Amino acid sequence: MGTDLMSWKKGFKDRGGAELFLHPFCSVKQDMKSNHPPNTLPNPPLGERPRERCLETGAACLSLRECLAVILGTSPVHGGALGLATRILHLAGAGLSGIDQERAFFNLIESCVGTDLQPVVGLGPAGQAKILAVFELAKRYTLHRYSYFKVKDSSFSQSRLSVRALEKVPLSFRVEPKEWLGFVPVYRTGALGGLCIVERGARTHVQVDPVELFARILALRPFGFFLFHNHPSGNPDPSSEDLDLTDKVGNITQELGVHLLGHWVVTPQTEFFLSP
């Protein structure tokens, strides 16, 4: 079919016809002076096209599939940009629909590189780069928005030292899609070190190796430290595993002569402090 279309397009241009261009809904757009050529679809009404609807009423009216189609612009095979957008969504969410398909897509794209999108038929390097760049733009906008949020007033009921330690956590770490574990050292002078990440885990948990954790801590010879980890879910409430970790680390510090000063659970917008 692709070969026939290319031959038809070449022959059409050789006869002096206007050059064809692609539309998100169609593989080949109908020329103004001809009937619909073989293997093509007619253009949908103007008011139903994603690009025109986006400009008319705003992008919020578009489905995720339509947003992808507008970003991609055109596709030479298999149903145009809308068909290509459907195949991209099926890469992670085949058999799903609605919000579940969107969730599967975002779960895939937040940690993927260009090669993860290569299996999608019709999606070349330019299209892969567009999707990755748009997602990076969205992440940077998210950081920009979160930068307006202040630490909750409840946080300031903690000691000033614990709040200073909390300020060592960059916003980019708060919005990480996977859990991490780290610490901020506190020296005998009262100075605080930077956030040191010890472990990175999955979306809902992180494996903690006490040997690795304390090897990092003792190498700095601090007076004490604040433990940190994030909750990508956005819920700062500590789990039973978080409570057990606080107790376990606290018990070990008593034997090593270093002090656990607290354990912060952080999310993009809020946090929870566990006393040792």
Secondary structure, 3 states (H helix, E strand, C coil): CHHHHHHHHHHHHHCCCCCCCCECCECCCCCCCCCCCCCCCCCCCHHHCHHHHHHHHCHHHCCHHHHHHHHHCCCCCCCHHHHHHHHHHHHHHCCCCHHHHHHHHHHHHCCCCHHHHCCCCCCCHHHHHHHHHHHHHHHHHHHHHHCCCCCCHHHHHCCHHHHHHHCCCCHHHHCCCCCEEEEEEECCCCCECCCEEEEECCCCCCCCCHHHHHHHHHHHCCCEEEEEEECCCCCCCCCHHHHHHHHHHHHHHHHHCCEEEEEEEECCCCEEEECC
